[in-house]
Amino acid sequence: MRDRLLEIVSGKEGYNLKLNAMREYLQAYMLRILFKNDFFQHAAFLGGTCLRFIYNLKRFSEDLDFSLRKSEGFDFESVMGSLENELLNSGYDIRVRIKRDGVDSGMFRFAGLLFEAGLSGRKEENISIKIELDRRPPLGARTETHIIDKYFTLGITSFDLSTLFAGKINALLTRNYVKGRDYYDLFWYLTAHRDLRPNMEFLKNALFQFKGDAGRVEADMKNWKSVVIETLTSVDWKKIRNEVELLLEDREALTLFTRDNLLLLLDK
């Protein structure tokens, strides 16, 4: 597995593409282990990596995000321990740190790979992948099962696209900081899936969970767009583009990713 990873990375050009290819292969291998250990009987895949693996989002992603569907018989630390052991047995030098909260997380740090791939001059420098599991997700999510071929053949249960869309809107409206990939993903939804409507039940529950009564005002088709349009007038678009650029497969995609084009799509 390790040799295959380094072979894939060596076939890419430029630091960012090599780094993103390395992370993506590791993500796929971790998903393979989770699938083999029946993780998806209990959890659903979501977030940017889900969009990329299942719906071919044209940007790379950094973390693996999940939502708990069935808590009976599920133990997060046990799952993370099994994942760690299989990675160690596959020849990876890793360290894992687990946090337990409303969102459980496991930070997996892989040592030596960046050095071996020529991406770092220091053997001790890590590449990290975080797994996050929301133990108390909003109600109203809809799920689907997919068979995908992304380095490995995988069976994955995920939120359906309308629920993923609603989750992205919620993230954009409730974060207390600006995250450029939120705006890029919204742009992707509005262009690649023009007839898609967000799962409004999930969006309403999510906004209320994060913002209380203030979220109720934003939870309809017109109001959420109005709030996003309002935020667009004040965000630092250059900062958004600079963040997104590092994650894109093709930098030419930035040509159309403008504030004016996003406002046009929202206005429709």
C-alpha angles and dihedrals in degrees: 000000000000093000091049090052093052090047091054092048093049089058093061126085124227132019098270096049091047092049093047092047090052093050092046094052090050090049091052092048091049090050089051091055092046091050091049090052093053093249092146092062085073106027142043125219119237142153134060096317089053091052091050097046097043106025101027098244105189097233133074121242134209110210140045111233126191141174123218113242103168122024098180110108093002125126117178097200092050091052092049090048092053091048092050093050094051092049091050091049089052091060102261120140103221143162122201130202119189127200125188120207138111082308113039116210141189118196111204115196117193114201127203099016096099090050094047091049092050093247095117137029091214121079091204096057112114137214110212135205121187124207115203127187121190105215094187106040122174116268122253102055119149120208139203135189120231135188108211137174110217106147085312134036106255138181108212134180111209141163110275117254096261091053091046088051091051090048091053092050090050091050092050093050099042107039113108090216136044117262113188095207090062089064093043091051091049089051088052093050092050094049106033095039105029096163094047118118122198120248095260096192090057092043093051092049092046095050091047091049092052101034108019116213091350088067093059091069093058099045104098133080096261101038099051089053091049092053092049091049089051092052091049091064092061107034122103099250093189090058090049092051093047092054094046094046091067091058102044125108090211122027090205087076086075090070092077097031097094134139091243093052092049090049089050092053092048092049090057 
